[in-house]
Amino acid sequence: MSYARDTIARISGYVPGEQPGERPFVKLNTNENPYAPAPRLASVLREFPWERLRLYSEPSAKMLRQAAAEVYGLLMEQIICGNGSDDLLTIALRTFVDQGGSLAYTEPSYSLYPVLADLQGAKHCPVELDANFELPENAAALAQGASLFLLARPNAPSGNSFPLASVKKLCREFAGVVWIDEAYADFAEDNCLALLEEFPNVVVSRTFSKSFSLAGLRLGLAFSSLEIIRELEKVKDSYNVDMLSQHLGKAALEEIDHMLANVEKIKATRQACSEQLSALGCQVLPSQANFLFLRPPKPAAEVFAALRERGYLVRYFALPRVSDYIRISIGSDEQMRGLLASMREICA
């Protein structure tokens, strides 16, 4: 007997990437950063007055928002913080989508989006990407009736970044809120922050998990108009970002040059690995994220299993349109050399 709501009892929930147990793996399946965060964060942890943990954190994460405002050239009041960007996505659903309303999202994309619709008791309005995983011209029309459109740019799992012109067209034509999930934007050639000045219905979210090397911290930011941020603040949990995360996030933003240097290393490794995997007969999609999405010359499920047997965890999605592909997070140069050696054996 299930005591859960019917909606919850029916769904499977989001399935994150495999976490290694006792067996040592090279973990290239969840798009984590292979490089350490800024060394200053260690000093922040060591020097933090632990007795303050008896108190609640500052509810609005004011000092973190101030630091982000300086980095991104916005007003502090245009920023809201979350316990990871997934927390902010949940807040978005609760703010903009009524139970029984409709959520639009691209497909294939981040597999959490449809789960969020189910949790909210909302109808699904998937907008299929074209054969090249690009936005269709009539994306807004296909999402008609939805009050919120979730758009990952760069997209996951495909890694491509939709042209700004296509995104602007969607923002102009869609009647609801366009939430641009920029988890991987620091690895891309451009981003959508400037769209906030042009479109009143746009929200841009970021995470500290990828480029800042802080996946274990759970910290995210969202940027929008004063009006939209005020509505989101009504919905968030009172103390959704803990005290330590606020201090560490502020320090990470103040040491942003460290993050940018790591990003450049990852981009260089990404390019080199893309070329070598292509030489092995893999169809590698152009990526502006910290991962590669590729169709190997042998069945993807077999390649995934063979890599796992050799100690390399990558991501395989047994889902329509992407079951022929695997996704490989960009690790250190040493990790990627090992993975490429394994791929040469498997693809031979």
N, C-alpha and C positions, 0 to 999 in steps of 0.2 A: 504494500500500500504506500502510495506517495502522498505526503502532506504538502508538497509544493504546489504552487499555482499551476494550472494546466499548461500555461505558456512555458514555464520553466521545466516541467516534467517532459515536455515534448522535444526540447532542444538538446543538442549535444554540448554546447558551450564552445568557447574558443580553445584551441589546442596549441600551446606554445611549442617552440622547437625543443627537441630532446635535450635534456640536461644529463651530462655524463654521471655515471655512478662510480663504482670503484675502479673500473677499467679506465686507464688514461687514454683520452682521445685528443686529437687536435680539433678544436671546436670552431668550425667554420659554418655554422648553421643558423645563427641568430643575429648576425650583422653587428656583433660587438666590435669595439675598436681594439686592435692588437697592442696598442701603445698605452702607456700609463698616463693618467691625467697629470696636470701641472704639479710639480713637486711642492709648491706652496700649500696645496691642500693637506699634505701630511702635517705641516706646521699648524694649520688651522685646527686639525683634529687633536694634536698634542696639547695645544695651548687652550683649547676650549674649556671654560669653567664648568666642569661637569655638574656642580651643584645646581646650576640653572635649569637642569633638566626636570626639576620638580615643578617648574612653571610651564604653562601653555606657551606654544610658539605665538609669534605675532600673527594675528588671523589673516591679514592681507599680504603677508610676506613683503612688507614695505621696502626693506633695504635691498632685497633681491630685485624687486621691480624697479627701484631707483637705478641699480647697476645695469639692468637690462635696458632701461630707457636711454642711458648714456651710450651704450654700445650700439643700439639699433636706431637711435635718432628719433625716438617717440616720447610722448608724455607718459609718465608713470601710470596715469589713470587709463591709458590705453592697453594696459597689460594685466593679465591674470595668470596666476601660477597654479600648477597642479601637481599631484602625486604621479608624475609621469604624464606624457601627452595622452595616454589612454584614459586617465582620469578626466582630462579636459574634454575628450570625445564623449565620455559618459555624461558630463555636465551639459554638453551641447545637445545631446538627445533629449535630456530632461528639460532643457530650456526651450527648444524650438519645435519639438515633435510631440504632438498629443498622442495619447493612447488611441490607437485606431487611425492615426494620421499616417503619412508616408515619408520614408527616408529614401533619398536617391544616393547612389554610389556607383562608381565605375566597377566594371567586372571584366577580366580578373583584376583584383586589387587586394588590399589588406583584408585578410579573412576575418578580422574582428568586426568589420562594418556590418555585415548581415547579422552577426550575433547581437550587436547593440540594438538593431531594429527589433529582434525577437525579445530582448530583455525589456524594451520599452512597450512591447505590445503594438508595434507599428507595422504597417504594410511595407513590403519591399518594392523598391523601384530601381532595379539594376539597369545601368546603362552600359551596353556592351561596347568595349573598345574594338576598333577595327582589326584587320588581319595583322597590322604592324603594331598593335597595342597603342594606337593613338585615339584621341577623342574624336567621336563622330561629329560632323558639322552640325547636326540637329540635336546635340546633347541636351540642351535646355528643353526642347520640345518633348524628348523622350522622358524627361523627368517632370513633366507637367503634373501638377497636383501635389508634388512633394514640397515640404516646407524647409528642408535642409538637404544640401548636396555635399557629400564628403568626397573630396578629390585629393588623392595622394600625388604629390609632385615633388621630386621624382616618384614614379609609381613603384610599388612593390607588388608582386615579385619581379616585374619585367625590367625595372631599372631605368626606363626612359623618362625623359622630362618633356611634358607636353609643351608645344610652342606657346609663348606668352600670348600671341594673338588668339589662339584657340581658347585659352583660359579667360581672356578678356571678353571674348564673345559669349562664353557661358555666363560670366558674371553680369554682363549687360542684359542677357535675355532671360535668365532664371529669376523667378518671382520671389524666391525665398533667400535663405542665407547660404552662401557658398563658403564652406570650410575647407581651406587649402592646408592639407596635412604635409608640412615640410620637414618631416623627420630626417630626410637625407639632403636637405638643401645645401648644406655646407660643402658637399662633394660635387655640386652641380655648377654649371656655368653661370646661372643667374637664379633669381628667386622672385617671389611675388609680394614682397613687403611694400613696394611702391604702389601696388593696387589698392592699398588702404586709403590713399588720398583720392583715388578715382572712383571707387565704388563703395557706397555706404553699407552694402550687404555682405562684405567680405571679412572673414576671419582667417588669420594665418597662425598656425601652431608650429612649435619647434620642440625638440627634446634634447636633453643633455646626454642621452644614452649612447648616441652614435659618435658624433664628431668630438664631443667633450670627454669621451672615455668614462662615462659615469652611469652605465646601465644599472649598476647595483644601487645607485642612489635613489632612483625613481623621482625624476624632476622634469617638469615641462613648462612651457610658456605659451600663451596665446595672445595675439595682438589684434586689435580691432578698434572700432569707433568707441567713443565714450559711452554712447547709448547701449551698444551691444554688450560691452564689458559690464555695465551696471546690471543688465539682466542676468548675465552669467554669474555674477557675484551673489545674486539672490539664491542660487541653486547649489553652489559648491558647499562642501562640508565646512564647518566653522574653522577648523584647524587642519586643512588638508595637506599642508606642507610643514614637515616637522622642523624644529629649531636647527638641528645639525644640517639638514639639507639646505636651508636658507643661507647659512653661513658658507657652506661649501660651494653652493651655486654662485654666490656673490664673488667668492675668490676665483672660481673658474672663469667668470666673465672678465674679471680684472686681469687675468692671465691669458687672454684670448689668443695672443700670439703663439702660445704653446700649442693650442688646439689647431690653429691654422697651419703650423709646421707639420703636425701629424697628418693633417688632411692632405697636404701636398705629397707626403710619402705614400699615403694610401692610393692617391690618384696615379702616381707613377707606377706603383705595383699593379694596379688595376689595368693600366694600358699594356704593360709587359705581359701579364698573364693572359689577357684577352688575345694578344697576338699568338702566344704559344699554344693556347687551347684551340684557336682557329687552325693552326698548323697541324693539329692532331685530328682534324676533321669535324670539330665541334662547330655548330652554328651559334656564335656568340652575339647576343643582342648588344647594341651600343648602350653603355651604362653611364649614368651620372650619379650613381649612388656608391655605397661602399661594398658592393657585391656585383657578381656577374650572373646573368641568367642565360643558360645555354642549353642547346639541344645536342647531346652527344651522339656519336655515330652508332652507338649501340643503345638498346632500350634504356630509358632513363632510370627506371626502377632497378634494373640490374646494375647499372653504374653506381647508383646510390648505395646499394647493398655491398658492392665490391669495395667501394671506398671505405665504408664503415668497417668492413672486415680488415682493412689495412690500417685502421685507426684514425680515419678522417670522417668527421661528422659534417655533412652538408644537408641541404633541405630539399626534400622531394614532396610535391603536392599531387596526390592522386585525385585531381579535380579536372573538370572539363577545360579544355584548351591549354592546360599547362602540364598535363601528365607526361608529355614528351620531354620536359625540361628538368634540369636541376638548378638550384641556386647555390652559389658558392660565395660566402663572405670573404672579403679580402683580409688575409692575415698578414703577419710579418713576412719579409722576404724569405726567411728560412722556412717558415710554415708552408709558403706557397711553392717553394722548390720541392719540398717533400710531396705535396699534393700533385704537382705536375709530373713528378716521377711515377707516382701511382697511376695517374691518368694515362701515361704512356704505356704502362703495362696493360691496363684494362682495355685501352682502345686498339692495341696492337692486333 
